[in-house]
Amino acid sequence: MAVPLVFFGLFFAYPVAAIVGRGLKTQDGWQFGRIGEVLTQPDIADVLWFTTWQALASTVLTLVIALPGAYVFARFEFPGKQLLRAVVTVPFVLPTVVVGTAFLALVGRGGLLDEVWGVRLDTTVWAILLAHVFFNYAVIVRTVGGLWAQLDPRQEEAARVLGAGRFAAWRRVTLPALAPSVAAASLMVFLFTFSSFGVVQILGGPAYSTLEVEVYRQTAQLLDLPTAAVLTLVQFAAVGMILAVHAWTVRKRETALRLVDPGRTAHPPRGWAQRSLLGGVLLTVALLIVAPLAVLVERSLDAPGGYGFGFYRALQDAGAGGGTFLVPPLEAIWNSLQYALAATAIALLIGGLAAAALTRRAGRFVRGFDALLMLPLGVSAVTVGFGFLITLDEPPLDLRTSWILVPLAQALVGVPFVVRTMLPVLRAVDARLREAAAVLGASPLRAWREVDLPLVRRALLIAAGFAFAVSLGEFGATVFIARPDRPTLPVAVARLLGRAGEMNYGQAMALSTILMLVCAVSLLVLERLRPDKTSGEF
Amino acid sequence: MSTTKKIAGAALAAAIGVTTLSACGGGDAKDKPAGASDAPKSKTVTLVSHDSFNVTDTVLKEFEQQSGYTVKVLKSGDAGAALNQEILTKGSPRGDVFFGVDNTLLSRALDNGIFTPYEAKGLGEVKPEYVLDKEHRVTPVDSGDICVNYDKQYFADKKLAPPQTLDDLIKPEYKNLLVTENAATSSPGLGFLLASVGKYGEDGWKDYWSKLKANGVEVVDGWEQAYNERFSGSAGGKKAKGDRPLVVSYASSPPVEVLYGEPKPAEAPTGVSTGTCFRQVEFAGLLKGAKNEEGGKALLDFLVSKKFQEDMPLQMFVNPVVKDAKLPELFTQHGVVIEKPENVAPQTIAKNRDQWVKAWSSLVVK
């Protein structure tokens, strides 16, 4: 527990507290009066209201659309499942500028919907909500589906043998088992949509603004630190409240589960009901996720003089960006992979230790710690980035120009995923198994290795996948830190998009497509890495 | 353990010292004593800038060879964010020189006192109208004009003359054609707002924007969306089926469309409405608390040298500020010279910027 605490203290709590303090403290002492002043501004009240309701709506919509997906991915066996699971995670890593663009091509003016039915969503809040589903589909499918696949279906069958109806059996047996992970996943989706930045900026236009957008504007553009500080505190409070609700629901429902190998629970769909469910989910995924991605690929190939790889070839050339890059943009792939690997390792270490600590101990202090770990998801990247600048400026911690700052910042966002994915599984491990091991003379470490590890291995890999994807796609904090000679993929895309001209635009699309492929391939590799191939599900 | 680390560190330092020394070549030994221990510190000069900073590799290498310094560049975010980071780290800067504060933000930088005065060698060659700070806390490096761009094809097809002035933009024949950026979050957006302030005054601009709104101006958040998505004249906009033939961009955007066209078109697909422009001037300055002041001064001299000034247009798509710097053919052929851009004094901007932006937001966006 000490390691995660120190990590968070040093790289999160301290920088954020420092920047908030800078905003609220003047020579005359603390200015808490500012809080009331800012909150009573009508603009800010509007922002708060919009932020909250769009996040709620997005979360509900995502659950409605993605839960059937989670079920299908957990229980059905069908060709291309592994690939598709990687594909739905791809939106997660893509720069929002790029995806927003692709999304507009479908739902905006002259888009698919417009041409077929004359429906345009680009000026409505529906575009924002759908884009949020697009981005967060994977959160539900991977966290809920991951656990669902390991629930023993025989328990439900047993209940039905004992006379329960299909729905009653599901409600009494499966739902309680799933509830913690549904709650955890919804919480993540809520946090993501609550702190939504790029999607709202691009699809909502300047008329809609979330807290996160406002914090960015106040900090990076206006340097109005007092207002930014107040808004950051408001985000803290909101996240705290969400976490409190979440902790309450989880504690009510938590039970030790009988987890089984996912390979044994999945089967090919049987009967028309299951087949049409599968078909429906596949259609949803095709329309909502694959179609926008396809637009991107199409644009990256739409080179002058016919379709081809012209833009991709140009990426190998440092001069092609007109000096936008000191190195060929292609090298950004290698940079991104290195950063993401380092960040994943840090996130797994810190998150794993934290999750283990959280399962073993209880009490108010631990719950507080649990909340602290989630806070980075609810705090804007610009706050963290600017906090780094004013705190990590003295040796031995003058890390402001060091490469390590990039994976550190990325790991901050990855850790909550690791903790959230692993906790439900770890908590569900029957403590009696550990006790039995201890009674038989195993050391705590050995007990962990023999009892917990085999059971959580899958959760660990899912967590690693998330942490990796988050790191690969992280832009907000990285853009302040990334060294120009070593841009990451999203930073490189943003640089290319910042310039006029066909070659730059095309290269940005090509690089985004590569980012997408790198992500999908990495996730596939990660899933293949599972140690016991024989009992694997494929 | 720690001793081995120290030894390794010293070895590394020595190695770096040796390589930088050998890189300087003969003849050019500057006044510094060649002590290996302090070599890495005094031989590196760090330039902090925004994402748009660029220089041709060979030009930079030449400076490094002549001065004996190794240049390290740190880019951090857009122009506003980069400057704000410097203000936050005042006294303990990440680098020696900051490049990228423009006239819309100049007062913020000067009021916060982040720069040490230094009169760059070669400042005499800089056009005097750009030397806005008499104490030389900042040195002008480039200028660029924010102007409405138009889609030539669209106006040719419609047999309609493209608008040339701000007044034209509120005429009925140009209804629903213009897309601009959010003045609160985008620097071209702010520049266009300031152009209207320059032209119609501190009282008249609101009236102008009411008319512009009535004439169907569309506001999006950033330049990327406006230019690559909504504007029908750009390469990106064509692919995204953009339908706005007028966009707020830069006077240098048409040459860029030519440069990155594939194959390069004989003529730029877009044009510039010359009576809609606001001139941005970008400055650099020596940071207070710089670890390498001497190197920083040399770097500032380099930024106003003819070599750098003539390299700049094709790297950052801005204009030189030095009197006799030659423009590349691409600019002379496809670019336009803006004779009379609108202007607002930096002090006036500083005093009113936030209030103007706020008023603009409630008038145009809400």
Interface residues (C-beta under 8 A of the other chain):
Chain A: R22 V97 G100 T101 L104 A105 R109 G110 Q201 I202 G205 P206 A207 R217 T219 A220 Q221 L222 L223 R299 D302 A303 P304 G305 G310 A318 G322 G323 T324 L326 V382 F386 L389 I390 D393 E394 R400 T401 V479 F480 I481 R483 P484 D485 A494 R495 L497 G498 R499 A500 G501 E502 M503 N504 Y505 G506
Chain B: T46 D51 S52 F53 N54 V55 T56 D57 V73 L74 K75 S76 G77 D78 G80 A81 N84 Q85 I87 L88 T89 S92 R94 R108 N182 A184 T185 V219 V220 D221 G222 W223 E224 Q225 Y227 N228 E229 S234 A235 G236 K239 A240 K241 D243 S249 S253 V256 E257 L259 Y260 G261 E262 P263 L314 Q315 F317 D354 S361 V365 K366
